[in-house]
Amino acid sequence: MSPAAKKVIKDGLWTNTPIFVQVLGICSTLAVTNNLYNTMVMVLGVTFATAMGCWTLSLLKDLIPRKVRMIVQVLVLSFYVIIIDILLRAYQPTISKQLGPYVGLIITNCILMGRAEAFAAANKPGLSFLDGVMNGLGYGWVLLAIATVREFLGFGTLFGIKLTGASFTPWTIMVMAPSAFFLVALALWGANAYKAKAEAKAKAGGAKPGAANPGAGQTAAAAKR
């Protein structure tokens, strides 16, 4: 695997993840994460649209006039979102009804346009496709983690399977949008605190042994005299 591909994978999944670093795609985080199954469908839809959209736009980047590039990007990404919507209506009508307008609103997800403009417009199709997949998955694991907490505490279930006893009292707040705000904020705080700690540790580990006490060498030399 090339160094560029490794960097794309690492950036998409962690160091430049859409929600924690780019702070994109927050609307769907608030809207669909009270149910794991719906969240998974949304994650797969965003990943598919981002990957295929970035791949297509990378193929066409030399043919698209700069003045209309954003219009073309919206058209291409809308094409893949419409495919997702049609497939859900045909094969998963219940899920399609539960998600409602949020499937069509995938096109308004800033991750799609952000990766198309920031990466696909300047890189090869294969790498652009990989970037789309990794950013979709980086967005997805955060949503799934939040959905796990919200569904379990809000309904006492995971993927609709009851996991709690009769004495469990559901937390109504967890199935409402405000809980997603709190959980996203806590997740952002935790991720940034961990990264800051890791960076500080890396800097401390990279410091030279004598750098912390620059006068130590001079003291030793004076003692020898």
C-alpha positions as CSV (number, residue, x, y, z in Angstrom):
1,M,0.0,0.0,0.0
2,S,1.3,3.4,-1.0
3,P,2.1,6.1,1.7
4,A,-0.6,8.3,0.2
5,A,-3.2,5.6,0.6
6,K,-2.1,5.0,4.2
7,K,-2.4,8.7,4.9
8,V,-5.9,8.8,3.4
9,I,-7.0,5.9,5.6
10,K,-5.6,7.3,8.8
11,D,-7.0,10.8,8.1
12,G,-10.4,9.6,7.2
13,L,-10.8,7.3,10.2
14,W,-9.1,9.4,12.9
15,T,-6.7,12.3,12.4
16,N,-9.1,14.2,10.1
17,T,-12.4,12.5,10.8
18,P,-15.4,14.5,9.5
19,I,-17.2,14.9,12.8
20,F,-14.3,15.2,15.3
21,V,-12.0,17.4,13.2
22,Q,-13.8,18.8,10.2
23,V,-17.1,19.1,12.3
24,L,-19.2,18.1,9.3
25,G,-22.3,16.0,9.0
26,I,-23.7,17.1,12.4
27,C,-27.3,17.4,11.2
28,S,-27.7,13.7,10.5
29,T,-25.9,13.0,13.8
30,L,-28.8,14.7,15.6
31,A,-31.5,13.3,13.4
32,V,-31.1,9.6,13.0
33,T,-28.9,8.3,15.9
34,N,-31.7,7.2,18.2
35,N,-31.9,4.0,16.3
36,L,-28.9,1.8,15.3
37,Y,-30.5,0.2,12.3
38,N,-31.5,3.6,10.8
39,T,-28.1,4.9,11.6
40,M,-26.4,2.1,9.8
41,V,-28.5,2.7,6.7
42,M,-27.6,6.4,6.7
43,V,-23.9,5.6,7.2
44,L,-23.9,3.2,4.2
45,G,-25.8,5.7,2.1
46,V,-23.4,8.5,2.9
47,T,-20.3,6.3,2.4
48,F,-21.7,5.1,-1.0
49,A,-22.6,8.6,-2.2
50,T,-19.3,10.1,-1.0
51,A,-17.1,7.3,-2.5
52,M,-18.8,7.1,-5.9
53,G,-19.3,10.8,-6.1
54,C,-15.6,11.5,-5.5
55,W,-14.5,8.8,-7.9
56,T,-16.8,10.2,-10.7
57,L,-15.8,13.8,-10.1
58,S,-12.1,12.8,-10.1
59,L,-12.6,11.2,-13.5
60,L,-14.3,14.3,-14.8
61,K,-12.2,17.0,-13.1
62,D,-10.2,17.9,-16.3
63,L,-13.4,18.2,-18.3
64,I,-15.4,20.4,-15.9
65,P,-15.0,24.2,-16.5
66,R,-14.0,25.9,-13.2
67,K,-16.9,28.3,-13.3
68,V,-19.5,25.6,-13.1
69,R,-17.6,23.0,-11.1
70,M,-19.8,23.2,-8.0
71,I,-23.0,22.9,-10.0
72,V,-21.6,19.7,-11.6
73,Q,-20.5,18.4,-8.2
74,V,-24.0,18.8,-6.9
75,L,-25.5,17.1,-10.0
76,V,-23.1,14.1,-9.7
77,L,-23.6,13.7,-6.0
78,S,-27.4,14.1,-6.4
79,F,-27.4,11.3,-8.9
80,Y,-26.0,8.8,-6.4
81,V,-28.3,10.0,-3.6
82,I,-31.3,9.5,-5.9
83,I,-30.1,5.9,-6.5
84,I,-30.0,5.3,-2.7
85,D,-33.4,6.8,-2.3
86,I,-34.9,4.6,-5.1
87,L,-33.3,1.4,-3.7
88,L,-34.6,2.1,-0.2
89,R,-38.1,2.8,-1.4
90,A,-38.1,-0.4,-3.5
91,Y,-36.4,-2.8,-1.0
92,Q,-36.7,-1.2,2.4
93,P,-39.9,0.9,2.4
94,T,-40.2,0.8,6.2
95,I,-36.7,2.2,6.7
96,S,-37.4,4.7,3.9
97,K,-40.5,6.0,5.7
98,Q,-38.7,6.1,9.1
99,L,-35.8,8.1,7.6
100,G,-38.2,10.3,5.7
101,P,-36.6,13.4,4.1
102,Y,-33.1,12.6,5.6
103,V,-32.2,10.3,2.7
104,G,-32.8,13.0,0.2
105,L,-30.9,15.4,2.4
106,I,-27.7,13.4,2.1
107,I,-26.8,15.7,-0.7
108,T,-26.8,18.6,1.8
109,N,-24.3,16.7,4.0
110,C,-21.1,18.9,3.9
111,I,-18.9,15.8,3.9
112,L,-19.9,15.0,0.3
113,M,-19.2,18.5,-1.1
114,G,-16.2,19.0,1.2
115,R,-14.4,15.8,0.0
116,A,-15.3,16.5,-3.6
117,E,-13.9,20.0,-3.5
118,A,-11.0,19.4,-1.2
119,F,-9.7,16.1,-2.4
120,A,-11.4,14.6,-5.5
121,A,-10.8,17.8,-7.5
122,A,-7.0,17.4,-7.2
123,N,-6.4,13.6,-6.9
124,K,-6.6,10.5,-9.0
125,P,-9.9,8.5,-9.1
126,G,-8.6,5.5,-7.1
127,L,-7.3,7.6,-4.3
128,S,-10.5,9.8,-4.4
129,F,-12.7,6.7,-4.1
130,L,-10.6,5.5,-1.1
131,D,-10.9,9.0,0.5
132,G,-14.6,8.9,0.1
133,V,-14.9,5.4,1.7
134,M,-12.7,6.3,4.6
135,N,-14.4,9.6,5.3
136,G,-17.8,7.8,5.1
137,L,-16.5,5.2,7.6
138,G,-14.9,7.9,9.8
139,Y,-18.3,9.6,9.9
140,G,-20.0,6.3,10.4
141,W,-18.2,4.9,13.4
142,V,-18.9,8.1,15.4
143,L,-22.6,7.9,14.5
144,L,-22.9,4.3,15.4
145,A,-21.2,4.9,18.8
146,I,-23.6,7.7,19.6
147,A,-26.6,5.6,18.3
148,T,-25.6,2.7,20.6
149,V,-25.7,4.9,23.7
150,R,-28.9,6.7,22.6
151,E,-30.9,3.5,21.7
152,F,-29.8,1.6,24.7
153,L,-30.6,4.3,27.2
154,G,-33.6,5.6,25.4
155,F,-35.3,2.3,24.5
156,G,-33.3,-0.4,26.4
157,T,-32.6,-2.1,23.0
158,L,-29.9,-2.5,20.4
159,F,-31.0,-3.1,16.8
160,G,-34.5,-3.4,18.2
161,I,-33.5,-6.3,20.5
162,K,-34.6,-5.9,24.1
163,L,-31.6,-6.0,26.5
164,T,-32.9,-4.6,29.7
165,G,-35.3,-6.0,32.3
166,A,-38.8,-4.8,33.2
167,S,-37.4,-2.6,35.9
168,F,-35.5,-0.5,33.4
169,T,-36.8,3.0,33.0
170,P,-36.0,4.5,29.6
171,W,-34.4,7.9,29.5
172,T,-36.8,9.9,27.3
173,I,-34.2,12.6,26.8
174,M,-32.0,10.1,24.9
175,V,-34.5,9.7,22.0
176,M,-34.7,13.5,21.6
177,A,-32.3,15.7,19.6
178,P,-30.8,17.5,22.7
179,S,-29.2,14.3,23.8
180,A,-27.3,14.1,20.5
181,F,-25.9,17.6,21.1
182,F,-24.6,16.5,24.5
183,L,-23.1,13.2,23.3
184,V,-21.4,14.9,20.3
185,A,-20.0,17.5,22.6
186,L,-18.6,14.9,25.0
187,A,-17.2,12.8,22.1
188,L,-15.5,15.9,20.7
189,W,-14.0,16.8,24.0
190,G,-12.8,13.3,24.7
191,A,-11.3,12.9,21.2
192,N,-9.5,16.3,21.3
193,A,-8.2,15.7,24.8
194,Y,-6.8,12.3,23.8
195,K,-5.1,13.7,20.7
196,A,-3.7,16.7,22.6
197,K,-2.3,14.3,25.2
198,A,-0.8,12.0,22.5
199,E,0.8,15.0,20.8
200,A,2.3,16.3,24.0
201,K,3.6,12.8,24.8
202,A,5.1,12.5,21.3
203,K,6.9,15.9,21.7
204,A,8.2,14.9,25.1
205,G,9.5,11.6,23.8
206,G,11.2,13.4,20.8
207,A,13.1,15.8,23.0
208,K,16.8,15.2,23.4
209,P,18.0,13.9,26.8
210,G,20.1,17.0,27.5
211,A,17.6,19.4,26.2
212,A,15.7,19.7,29.5
213,N,18.8,20.9,31.3
214,P,21.1,22.7,28.9
215,G,23.5,23.7,31.6
216,A,24.2,20.1,32.7
217,G,27.0,19.7,30.2
218,Q,28.7,22.9,31.3
219,T,28.5,21.9,35.0
220,A,30.1,18.5,34.3
221,A,32.9,20.1,32.3
222,A,33.6,22.6,35.1
223,A,33.8,19.8,37.6
224,K,36.4,18.0,35.5
225,R,38.6,21.1,35.6
